[in-house]
Amino acid sequence: MSTMQTESNELNQPTKRREQKKLQKQEKKFEKRIQKEAQAEENSNGAASRRDEKKMAKKYRRRIMPIWLRIIIVFLLCYVALMAGLMVGFGVIGSGEPLDALELNTWTHIKNIVLGNAN
């Protein structure tokens, strides 16, 4: 009887590498299907309770400064940096007074020079 068992075991086991790979793929597919079914069953039974647990566990963060205020502050800082750059460029690097860079007459004069409408 032991020879019959070994012969039957040999017949059940694949002899070629291709057959082994094929069986492994089938086993993986079967395992994935079982996992998906288990997840689907778990989701249908415990989805609401898990959602409630996540809601309770979630810590709410109170912002010190709202986002809209942060955006306004960033724009204001950019404007201040632009004005400071104009003053440094016009007064320190150039030959004028730093506060002259903020006057409208200075910019109309520069525009006229660039566009060729110099008087």
mmCIF file of the C-alpha atoms, coordinates in Angstrom:
data_MODEL
# 
_entry.id   MODEL 
# 
loop_
_atom_site.group_PDB 
_atom_site.id 
_atom_site.type_symbol 
_atom_site.label_atom_id 
_atom_site.label_alt_id 
_atom_site.label_comp_id 
_atom_site.label_asym_id 
_atom_site.label_entity_id 
_atom_site.label_seq_id 
_atom_site.pdbx_PDB_ins_code 
_atom_site.Cartn_x 
_atom_site.Cartn_y 
_atom_site.Cartn_z 
_atom_site.occupancy 
_atom_site.B_iso_or_equiv 
_atom_site.pdbx_formal_charge 
_atom_site.auth_seq_id 
_atom_site.auth_comp_id 
_atom_site.auth_asym_id 
_atom_site.auth_atom_id 
_atom_site.pdbx_PDB_model_num 
ATOM 1   C CA . MET A 1 1   ? 0.000   0.000   0.000   1.00 0.00 ? 1   MET A CA 1 
ATOM 2   C CA . SER A 1 2   ? 2.879   2.364   0.621   1.00 0.00 ? 2   SER A CA 1 
ATOM 3   C CA . THR A 1 3   ? 3.967   2.034   -3.001  1.00 0.00 ? 3   THR A CA 1 
ATOM 4   C CA . MET A 1 4   ? 0.477   2.986   -4.115  1.00 0.00 ? 4   MET A CA 1 
ATOM 5   C CA . GLN A 1 5   ? 0.543   6.092   -1.933  1.00 0.00 ? 5   GLN A CA 1 
ATOM 6   C CA . THR A 1 6   ? 3.895   7.224   -3.285  1.00 0.00 ? 6   THR A CA 1 
ATOM 7   C CA . GLU A 1 7   ? 2.718   6.629   -6.844  1.00 0.00 ? 7   GLU A CA 1 
ATOM 8   C CA . SER A 1 8   ? -0.451  8.629   -6.278  1.00 0.00 ? 8   SER A CA 1 
ATOM 9   C CA . ASN A 1 9   ? 1.550   11.435  -4.639  1.00 0.00 ? 9   ASN A CA 1 
ATOM 10  C CA . GLU A 1 10  ? 3.906   11.479  -7.591  1.00 0.00 ? 10  GLU A CA 1 
ATOM 11  C CA . LEU A 1 11  ? 0.970   11.682  -9.986  1.00 0.00 ? 11  LEU A CA 1 
ATOM 12  C CA . ASN A 1 12  ? -0.568  14.597  -8.072  1.00 0.00 ? 12  ASN A CA 1 
ATOM 13  C CA . GLN A 1 13  ? 2.674   16.565  -7.956  1.00 0.00 ? 13  GLN A CA 1 
ATOM 14  C CA . PRO A 1 14  ? 3.578   18.447  -11.145 1.00 0.00 ? 14  PRO A CA 1 
ATOM 15  C CA . THR A 1 15  ? 6.614   17.176  -12.938 1.00 0.00 ? 15  THR A CA 1 
ATOM 16  C CA . LYS A 1 16  ? 7.389   20.195  -15.070 1.00 0.00 ? 16  LYS A CA 1 
ATOM 17  C CA . ARG A 1 17  ? 8.341   23.671  -14.027 1.00 0.00 ? 17  ARG A CA 1 
ATOM 18  C CA . ARG A 1 18  ? 5.539   25.219  -16.094 1.00 0.00 ? 18  ARG A CA 1 
ATOM 19  C CA . GLU A 1 19  ? 2.968   23.171  -14.293 1.00 0.00 ? 19  GLU A CA 1 
ATOM 20  C CA . GLN A 1 20  ? 4.424   24.218  -10.941 1.00 0.00 ? 20  GLN A CA 1 
ATOM 21  C CA . LYS A 1 21  ? 4.188   27.893  -11.892 1.00 0.00 ? 21  LYS A CA 1 
ATOM 22  C CA . LYS A 1 22  ? 0.653   27.396  -13.134 1.00 0.00 ? 22  LYS A CA 1 
ATOM 23  C CA . LEU A 1 23  ? -0.369  25.824  -9.850  1.00 0.00 ? 23  LEU A CA 1 
ATOM 24  C CA . GLN A 1 24  ? 1.322   28.597  -7.862  1.00 0.00 ? 24  GLN A CA 1 
ATOM 25  C CA . LYS A 1 25  ? -0.575  31.239  -9.845  1.00 0.00 ? 25  LYS A CA 1 
ATOM 26  C CA . GLN A 1 26  ? -3.837  29.424  -9.268  1.00 0.00 ? 26  GLN A CA 1 
ATOM 27  C CA . GLU A 1 27  ? -3.110  29.214  -5.552  1.00 0.00 ? 27  GLU A CA 1 
ATOM 28  C CA . LYS A 1 28  ? -2.331  32.936  -5.404  1.00 0.00 ? 28  LYS A CA 1 
ATOM 29  C CA . LYS A 1 29  ? -5.551  33.782  -7.226  1.00 0.00 ? 29  LYS A CA 1 
ATOM 30  C CA . PHE A 1 30  ? -7.483  31.580  -4.860  1.00 0.00 ? 30  PHE A CA 1 
ATOM 31  C CA . GLU A 1 31  ? -5.865  33.236  -1.817  1.00 0.00 ? 31  GLU A CA 1 
ATOM 32  C CA . LYS A 1 32  ? -6.591  36.710  -3.185  1.00 0.00 ? 32  LYS A CA 1 
ATOM 33  C CA . ARG A 1 33  ? -10.200 35.792  -3.819  1.00 0.00 ? 33  ARG A CA 1 
ATOM 34  C CA . ILE A 1 34  ? -10.548 34.506  -0.267  1.00 0.00 ? 34  ILE A CA 1 
ATOM 35  C CA . GLN A 1 35  ? -8.980  37.707  1.102   1.00 0.00 ? 35  GLN A CA 1 
ATOM 36  C CA . LYS A 1 36  ? -11.308 39.886  -0.977  1.00 0.00 ? 36  LYS A CA 1 
ATOM 37  C CA . GLU A 1 37  ? -14.332 37.960  0.198   1.00 0.00 ? 37  GLU A CA 1 
ATOM 38  C CA . ALA A 1 38  ? -13.192 38.270  3.807   1.00 0.00 ? 38  ALA A CA 1 
ATOM 39  C CA . GLN A 1 39  ? -12.638 42.017  3.403   1.00 0.00 ? 39  GLN A CA 1 
ATOM 40  C CA . ALA A 1 40  ? -16.034 42.457  1.776   1.00 0.00 ? 40  ALA A CA 1 
ATOM 41  C CA . GLU A 1 41  ? -17.691 40.589  4.601   1.00 0.00 ? 41  GLU A CA 1 
ATOM 42  C CA . GLU A 1 42  ? -15.757 42.581  7.175   1.00 0.00 ? 42  GLU A CA 1 
ATOM 43  C CA . ASN A 1 43  ? -16.624 45.870  5.472   1.00 0.00 ? 43  ASN A CA 1 
ATOM 44  C CA . SER A 1 44  ? -20.298 45.070  5.392   1.00 0.00 ? 44  SER A CA 1 
ATOM 45  C CA . ASN A 1 45  ? -20.343 44.123  9.073   1.00 0.00 ? 45  ASN A CA 1 
ATOM 46  C CA . GLY A 1 46  ? -17.925 46.590  10.654  1.00 0.00 ? 46  GLY A CA 1 
ATOM 47  C CA . ALA A 1 47  ? -17.705 49.537  8.298   1.00 0.00 ? 47  ALA A CA 1 
ATOM 48  C CA . ALA A 1 48  ? -19.888 51.807  10.395  1.00 0.00 ? 48  ALA A CA 1 
ATOM 49  C CA . SER A 1 49  ? -18.156 50.946  13.646  1.00 0.00 ? 49  SER A CA 1 
ATOM 50  C CA . ARG A 1 50  ? -14.705 51.419  12.126  1.00 0.00 ? 50  ARG A CA 1 
ATOM 51  C CA . ARG A 1 51  ? -15.758 54.791  10.712  1.00 0.00 ? 51  ARG A CA 1 
ATOM 52  C CA . ASP A 1 52  ? -16.993 55.844  14.147  1.00 0.00 ? 52  ASP A CA 1 
ATOM 53  C CA . GLU A 1 53  ? -13.718 54.741  15.727  1.00 0.00 ? 53  GLU A CA 1 
ATOM 54  C CA . LYS A 1 54  ? -11.722 56.801  13.226  1.00 0.00 ? 54  LYS A CA 1 
ATOM 55  C CA . LYS A 1 55  ? -13.914 59.812  13.894  1.00 0.00 ? 55  LYS A CA 1 
ATOM 56  C CA . MET A 1 56  ? -13.397 59.522  17.627  1.00 0.00 ? 56  MET A CA 1 
ATOM 57  C CA . ALA A 1 57  ? -9.664  58.937  17.294  1.00 0.00 ? 57  ALA A CA 1 
ATOM 58  C CA . LYS A 1 58  ? -9.147  61.899  14.961  1.00 0.00 ? 58  LYS A CA 1 
ATOM 59  C CA . LYS A 1 59  ? -7.677  64.843  16.784  1.00 0.00 ? 59  LYS A CA 1 
ATOM 60  C CA . TYR A 1 60  ? -8.918  68.201  15.645  1.00 0.00 ? 60  TYR A CA 1 
ATOM 61  C CA . ARG A 1 61  ? -6.217  70.806  15.190  1.00 0.00 ? 61  ARG A CA 1 
ATOM 62  C CA . ARG A 1 62  ? -7.127  74.342  16.073  1.00 0.00 ? 62  ARG A CA 1 
ATOM 63  C CA . ARG A 1 63  ? -5.270  76.787  13.907  1.00 0.00 ? 63  ARG A CA 1 
ATOM 64  C CA . ILE A 1 64  ? -3.829  79.848  15.547  1.00 0.00 ? 64  ILE A CA 1 
ATOM 65  C CA . MET A 1 65  ? -4.004  81.808  12.296  1.00 0.00 ? 65  MET A CA 1 
ATOM 66  C CA . PRO A 1 66  ? -6.622  81.047  9.626   1.00 0.00 ? 66  PRO A CA 1 
ATOM 67  C CA . ILE A 1 67  ? -5.389  80.205  6.148   1.00 0.00 ? 67  ILE A CA 1 
ATOM 68  C CA . TRP A 1 68  ? -6.886  83.337  4.586   1.00 0.00 ? 68  TRP A CA 1 
ATOM 69  C CA . LEU A 1 69  ? -4.948  85.466  7.058   1.00 0.00 ? 69  LEU A CA 1 
ATOM 70  C CA . ARG A 1 70  ? -1.738  83.627  6.214   1.00 0.00 ? 70  ARG A CA 1 
ATOM 71  C CA . ILE A 1 71  ? -2.270  84.354  2.509   1.00 0.00 ? 71  ILE A CA 1 
ATOM 72  C CA . ILE A 1 72  ? -2.806  88.052  3.185   1.00 0.00 ? 72  ILE A CA 1 
ATOM 73  C CA . ILE A 1 73  ? 0.336   88.183  5.332   1.00 0.00 ? 73  ILE A CA 1 
ATOM 74  C CA . VAL A 1 74  ? 2.367   86.496  2.580   1.00 0.00 ? 74  VAL A CA 1 
ATOM 75  C CA . PHE A 1 75  ? 1.154   89.049  0.022   1.00 0.00 ? 75  PHE A CA 1 
ATOM 76  C CA . LEU A 1 76  ? 1.948   91.915  2.389   1.00 0.00 ? 76  LEU A CA 1 
ATOM 77  C CA . LEU A 1 77  ? 5.437   90.550  3.014   1.00 0.00 ? 77  LEU A CA 1 
ATOM 78  C CA . CYS A 1 78  ? 6.001   90.225  -0.743  1.00 0.00 ? 78  CYS A CA 1 
ATOM 79  C CA . TYR A 1 79  ? 4.915   93.841  -1.210  1.00 0.00 ? 79  TYR A CA 1 
ATOM 80  C CA . VAL A 1 80  ? 7.235   95.038  1.555   1.00 0.00 ? 80  VAL A CA 1 
ATOM 81  C CA . ALA A 1 81  ? 10.119  93.057  0.037   1.00 0.00 ? 81  ALA A CA 1 
ATOM 82  C CA . LEU A 1 82  ? 9.402   94.597  -3.379  1.00 0.00 ? 82  LEU A CA 1 
ATOM 83  C CA . MET A 1 83  ? 9.393   98.121  -1.963  1.00 0.00 ? 83  MET A CA 1 
ATOM 84  C CA . ALA A 1 84  ? 12.589  97.481  0.006   1.00 0.00 ? 84  ALA A CA 1 
ATOM 85  C CA . GLY A 1 85  ? 14.233  96.095  -3.141  1.00 0.00 ? 85  GLY A CA 1 
ATOM 86  C CA . LEU A 1 86  ? 13.170  99.169  -5.132  1.00 0.00 ? 86  LEU A CA 1 
ATOM 87  C CA . MET A 1 87  ? 14.591  101.485 -2.490  1.00 0.00 ? 87  MET A CA 1 
ATOM 88  C CA . VAL A 1 88  ? 17.878  99.598  -2.266  1.00 0.00 ? 88  VAL A CA 1 
ATOM 89  C CA . GLY A 1 89  ? 18.214  99.412  -6.023  1.00 0.00 ? 89  GLY A CA 1 
ATOM 90  C CA . PHE A 1 90  ? 17.367  103.055 -6.607  1.00 0.00 ? 90  PHE A CA 1 
ATOM 91  C CA . GLY A 1 91  ? 19.076  104.614 -3.607  1.00 0.00 ? 91  GLY A CA 1 
ATOM 92  C CA . VAL A 1 92  ? 22.057  102.437 -2.746  1.00 0.00 ? 92  VAL A CA 1 
ATOM 93  C CA . ILE A 1 93  ? 23.035  100.904 -6.079  1.00 0.00 ? 93  ILE A CA 1 
ATOM 94  C CA . GLY A 1 94  ? 21.801  103.854 -8.138  1.00 0.00 ? 94  GLY A CA 1 
ATOM 95  C CA . SER A 1 95  ? 22.559  107.477 -7.489  1.00 0.00 ? 95  SER A CA 1 
ATOM 96  C CA . GLY A 1 96  ? 19.189  108.692 -6.175  1.00 0.00 ? 96  GLY A CA 1 
ATOM 97  C CA . GLU A 1 97  ? 17.494  109.033 -2.839  1.00 0.00 ? 97  GLU A CA 1 
ATOM 98  C CA . PRO A 1 98  ? 15.900  105.798 -1.570  1.00 0.00 ? 98  PRO A CA 1 
ATOM 99  C CA . LEU A 1 99  ? 12.492  107.420 -0.950  1.00 0.00 ? 99  LEU A CA 1 
ATOM 100 C CA . ASP A 1 100 ? 12.426  108.781 -4.523  1.00 0.00 ? 100 ASP A CA 1 
ATOM 101 C CA . ALA A 1 101 ? 11.837  105.197 -5.720  1.00 0.00 ? 101 ALA A CA 1 
ATOM 102 C CA . LEU A 1 102 ? 8.352   105.326 -4.216  1.00 0.00 ? 102 LEU A CA 1 
ATOM 103 C CA . GLU A 1 103 ? 7.236   108.488 -6.023  1.00 0.00 ? 103 GLU A CA 1 
ATOM 104 C CA . LEU A 1 104 ? 5.029   108.330 -9.110  1.00 0.00 ? 104 LEU A CA 1 
ATOM 105 C CA . ASN A 1 105 ? 7.081   110.947 -10.990 1.00 0.00 ? 105 ASN A CA 1 
ATOM 106 C CA . THR A 1 106 ? 10.126  108.668 -10.883 1.00 0.00 ? 106 THR A CA 1 
ATOM 107 C CA . TRP A 1 107 ? 8.217   105.792 -12.491 1.00 0.00 ? 107 TRP A CA 1 
ATOM 108 C CA . THR A 1 108 ? 6.637   107.944 -15.200 1.00 0.00 ? 108 THR A CA 1 
ATOM 109 C CA . HIS A 1 109 ? 10.132  109.260 -16.045 1.00 0.00 ? 109 HIS A CA 1 
ATOM 110 C CA . ILE A 1 110 ? 11.487  105.664 -16.226 1.00 0.00 ? 110 ILE A CA 1 
ATOM 111 C CA . LYS A 1 111 ? 8.517   104.613 -18.392 1.00 0.00 ? 111 LYS A CA 1 
ATOM 112 C CA . ASN A 1 112 ? 9.123   107.507 -20.779 1.00 0.00 ? 112 ASN A CA 1 
ATOM 113 C CA . ILE A 1 113 ? 12.805  106.580 -21.080 1.00 0.00 ? 113 ILE A CA 1 
ATOM 114 C CA . VAL A 1 114 ? 12.015  102.912 -21.781 1.00 0.00 ? 114 VAL A CA 1 
ATOM 115 C CA . LEU A 1 115 ? 9.266   103.623 -24.305 1.00 0.00 ? 115 LEU A CA 1 
ATOM 116 C CA . GLY A 1 116 ? 11.260  106.390 -26.014 1.00 0.00 ? 116 GLY A CA 1 
ATOM 117 C CA . ASN A 1 117 ? 8.864   109.216 -25.146 1.00 0.00 ? 117 ASN A CA 1 
ATOM 118 C CA . ALA A 1 118 ? 11.558  111.216 -23.355 1.00 0.00 ? 118 ALA A CA 1 
ATOM 119 C CA . ASN A 1 119 ? 10.909  114.948 -23.198 1.00 0.00 ? 119 ASN A CA 1 
# 
